[in-house]
């Protein structure tokens, strides 16, 4: 058997090639502590605390950030995994920074910060994603 579900692409990018090779070559079942040590997960919770922690993180993201910005950042990061160099990421970042820098969410975020109040971001992912957003993930026409 071999790796599946694009894990041969994702796993080395998440945990590094050495860790990915060790886990894949040994086929070993490993516990949550090893997953944390290998950087496959970012934190551990007891089972009873997992869902409340996930909800708290979701509330933090939704309450403090623009949904359009988070969607754009996510697309930038995932598309950056297939970039040939950091300069491609820099170009994409710069394009989106210029496009979103004066957008209503940016204005609201700065205004809310200066007024020391929670932001009420007006933009919506369903209608306001910027034109310059890179593909997610990169589409290889030769597959």
Secondary structure as the mmCIF struct_conf table of DSSP 4:
data_model
#
loop_
_struct_conf.conf_type_id
_struct_conf.id
_struct_conf.beg_label_comp_id
_struct_conf.beg_label_asym_id
_struct_conf.beg_label_seq_id
_struct_conf.end_label_comp_id
_struct_conf.end_label_asym_id
_struct_conf.end_label_seq_id
TURN_TY1_P TURN_TY1_P1 UNK A 5 UNK A 6
HELX_RH_AL_P HELX_RH_AL_P1 UNK A 7 UNK A 15
HELX_RH_AL_P HELX_RH_AL_P2 UNK A 17 UNK A 26
HELX_RH_AL_P HELX_RH_AL_P3 UNK A 32 UNK A 37
TURN_TY1_P TURN_TY1_P2 UNK A 38 UNK A 39
BEND BEND1 UNK A 40 UNK A 42
HELX_RH_AL_P HELX_RH_AL_P4 UNK A 47 UNK A 64
BEND BEND2 UNK A 65 UNK A 65
HELX_RH_AL_P HELX_RH_AL_P5 UNK A 67 UNK A 80
TURN_TY1_P TURN_TY1_P3 UNK A 81 UNK A 82
BEND BEND3 UNK A 84 UNK A 85
HELX_RH_AL_P HELX_RH_AL_P6 UNK A 86 UNK A 100
TURN_TY1_P TURN_TY1_P4 UNK A 101 UNK A 102
BEND BEND4 UNK A 103 UNK A 103
HELX_RH_AL_P HELX_RH_AL_P7 UNK A 104 UNK A 114
TURN_TY1_P TURN_TY1_P5 UNK A 115 UNK A 116
BEND BEND5 UNK A 117 UNK A 117
HELX_RH_AL_P HELX_RH_AL_P8 UNK A 125 UNK A 128
TURN_TY1_P TURN_TY1_P6 UNK A 131 UNK A 132
HELX_LH_PP_P HELX_LH_PP_P1 UNK A 133 UNK A 135
BEND BEND6 UNK A 136 UNK A 137
HELX_LH_PP_P HELX_LH_PP_P2 UNK A 138 UNK A 139
TURN_TY1_P TURN_TY1_P7 UNK A 141 UNK A 142
#
